[in-house]
């Protein structure tokens, strides 16, 4: 089955700790994205990557970092610098960035910082 | 600056009737639009899309209409079913030369279809 997996589904961390959210895809997609969803708001783009070893900041990149060492993987680290880290995080991928190919989403990770 | 707006946070319709979800955009560079459906605690799933060269696209019970002059699109669901109850997001992007595939999402509209 091809798709996008995110783990874990629920994650709890203490304030001040960095945490890394996993995103893996076996769709052979070039482009991958990280979004954040907060209640009553749309999805906001954190980071995106069009190709391995390259990534760009989205609209709300402060307090986050990413890496793209493999085509299949695009982990997101929520650092202690992120002021409001509690949110639902969604990873997505598409075959070619910039084309009209649909972005497919993973199931999401709900991060709660205590 | 909200470039894609869904001004109705919620909508309630009776099963079998039509659901109309609206979306407005401000950026005239947007030329491709998508609708996603999202259940709680799950990722959004793609529903239907439309290119700016068209003004209508239909897929089964779902039809998207695009009015470029008004910078407005709408999603029609006919007939509505209880399983359609979800949050619907409108999204837009530009396929121009500087396009990076970045989707701009609206805030979402929660649709409730009552049996």
Interface residues (C-beta under 8 A of the other chain):
Chain A: X4 X6 X9 X31 X33 X35 X40 X41 X42 X43 X44 X45 X48 X50 X56 X58 X88 X90 X92 X94 X96 X97 X98 X99 X100 X102 X103 X104 X105 X106 X107 X108 X110
Chain B: X4 X6 X9 X32 X34 X36 X41 X42 X43 X44 X45 X46 X49 X51 X89 X91 X95 X99 X100 X101 X102 X103 X105 X106 X107 X108
